[in-house]
Amino acid sequence: MGVAVACALTALPASAAISAQIPAECGSLSEFERELEQRLGNVSAPEATRVTLTSEASGYRLVVEAGNQRRELHDASCQELLRAAVVIALALLEPKKEEPMPPPPEPGPALVTALPVAAAPPAPSGSSHSGPEVALGAGAGLHLGTLPKATLLLQLDVQLKWTRLGVAAGFRYLLPTSSVDETGRGVRLGAAGAYLAFVFEPWKRIQTRVGAVAYHLSASGLGSLEPRDGTAWELAPTLGASFTPFERGAFWTRVGLEGQLNLIRPSFEIVNYDEVFQVPIASGSALAAAGVVF
């Protein structure tokens, strides 16, 4: 009984001294703790050993603490960080094997012995950097409100992002559409524009934008005796939100919605006839995009 009690008291601290915090998508917490304890074996852990894995804007962050020692790593794959956590914990807790003492040297010239250098655990690839991320993307979608009918929207986008905040800018093109009244008179209208927006990511894979867009509208009269062209400008603040359904390495995809309030609402009319179109007070877009991040 004495031997059994001593063994139980010896095994208890190693289990109690290990704690871990792991997101559900990265793996099973109980399996990780079991694997870590099995790998540690008879290693004594007099101080608490804590493994914390949390998500951040560019991927995941791993912190391993053992006594007064701490190691921190960043990577886009939480599975890679979970495997690295076991290696780091072993490196921090496993006692260094003592080298056998060499016999005392015989009288003579002094000997110089090279000391072995302990190798640091390998850091996973994709470590985070302090500079901003640059993302380039292209997308297409449906736009409703700026032109007489719903039309195809094409977009090129560039983002500059620090952790959760950033700025985005880009160019847009609205495929021309037309509208005529019962007399056969109307307008064919297209648009090209640019936008600037502030970016905020409250959660991973969720992005919101607040900004402004300006469109240059180009129109051609329909049904008049002397067809003429006209141009006008539209300006509107925008508010949008998007979701990233797929992200792998540097590649990403995004789907989102955006609304705009048209503060400058140009109108088009045929001379000596009547107004044939005016931009409505509100417009909106549904967009899907894909791109890469640097």
Buried (B, 14 or more C-beta within 10 A) or exposed (E): EEEEEEEEEEEEEBEEBBEBEBEEEBBEBEEBBEBBBEBBEEBEBEBEBBBBBEBEBBBBBBBBBBEEEEBEBBBBBBEBBBEBBBBBBBBBBEEEEEEEEEEEEEEEEEEEEEEEEEEEBEEBEBEBEEEBBEBEBEBEBEBBBBBBEEBEBBBBBBBBBBEBEBBBBBEBBBEBBBBBEEEEBBBBBBBBBBBBBEBBBEEBBEBBBEBBBBBEBBBBBBBBEEEEEBEBEBBBBBBBEBEBEEBEEEEBBBBBBBBBEBEEBBEBBBEEBEEBBEBEEEBBBBBBBEBEBE
